[in-house]
Every structure is written in C-alpha cells, then in structure tokens.
Amino acid sequence: QLPGQSDTLTVSPGFVPTQFGAYVFYFTATSDSTDANPNDNMLSKSIIITDSVFARDKGTPSYELNLASYSGVTGPGYQFANLFETLANVTVFSISIWLGPKTVVGTSIQCLVYDNNNTSIEIGSTDFYTIQASDINTGFLTLPITTPANGVPLSANGNYLGSIATYSS
C-alpha cells in the first residue's frame, strides 16, 4: 500500500458473541517492510451486546434532524438511514433516534425499515410523530413499529436500512 491508501481485512470465521456484555477488540498490523509510521499500527474497537438494542452511534450521536445541518440536501422532505447487518433471525419492535438541540420542534417524522435489496418497498414503519420540545430535552426518542403490528421480522445474514423521514422542510 502507498501512503494515504487503505484496504480491508476480513476475519474468517467471523466472531459471533454468545453472551450479552461489553467486548473490546484489539487489532495490530505488522509488515515485513519498513513502516514509516509504526505508531498507527494498533487499534481497539468496543461493542456492547444486548438483547434488544442495535445501535450505530458508538455511544456518541453525531447527526441531528435539521435540514440546515446538511449541505446539498433540499426539501420538501428528506430521509436518512443507517445500514444494519443481521447475523440471526430477529424482530424489530421499535426504532430509537437521538434528537439534538438543533432539532426543530413541530417536525413530523416517521421511522421506516427497508430491505437493502429492495429499498423502494418499506417492510416496516412507525406512525407519524410530531416532535415536542420535551423530546429534544430528553435527547432520545423511541417510536414503536406499528406496521406490521407484531414488529418487522428480519432474516439472518440480511442487510436492512433503519431510517428517519420527514416530509416537510
């Protein structure tokens, strides 16, 4: 690799946790060549496994539902999504989002679930919800999946999108 380039390392077989709890993974890169910067060869990543939460924020939410926060995005509506990869059959019963201080009170939102193989068809959704000032003060908002009524079943080894949408700017 040349400086400034990156590559991907795949670990096989992958790690599948068998218990709930916190896990820390340590990575070390070595080479048979001279390394111009050996101080960047170690990395650690941590995850927390629970029975009901699948989060992408790494404990530090970084985006807000505020159109002004995003360049190049125009109204009248917009949708943001995160990709989730499932290892086992699971059912989604709710979607939680973080509302930062720039979130606009009165914004009507809906959370949706899509199969990443066909993003034109939603496979689950919440009811529409209007953001209140108290929601922003609390920070996190959890909306129950109402369609289908008993949650969204997701298949093992699938790729799904969890999204938040607003239909006004």
Disulfide bonds with the S-S distance in Angstrom:
none
